[in-house]
């Protein structure tokens, strides 16, 4: 069984947000995350959806709850609450 973290949130401007997302790659690598996809909502292009393969549910929780990640997301332009779902893939 594998574990994925699925997130959705709104950003001020996708094109301005994406470089900030890319700049946080080292933190995702250190946490053992592998990007499966990142994309824009089909109705509102400033709503971002991303999926990551993660080592465990606890690793996903620790990452999304970390002050550093929250600060990086705010600095990149995230303007909504983050909807984070941890999914166990059978």
Residue, then its C-alpha position, 0 to 999 in steps of 0.5 A: x500500500x502507498x500513501x499520497x497527500x492531495x492538496x488544494x488551495x487558492x493563490x493570488x496568481x498562479x504564475x506568481x505562485x509557481x516559482x515559490x512552489x518550485x523553490x520549496x523542492x528541497x524541503x519536499x525532497x528532505x521529507x521524502x515527497x515525490x510530486x505526482x502532479x500539480x495543476x490548476x482548477x478548470x474553473x478558477x485557474x488560481x485554485x491549485x491542486x497537487x498530489x505527492x507520494x509520501x512515505x507515510x501519513x505521519x510524514x504528510x501531517x508533519x510536513x503540512x503542519x510545519x511552520x516553515x512550510x506554512x510560511x513558504x506557502x504564505x510567501x508564495x501567495x496562498x490566500x486560502x485555507x489548505x484542503x489536505x487529504x491523506x489517501x492510502x492507495x490500495 
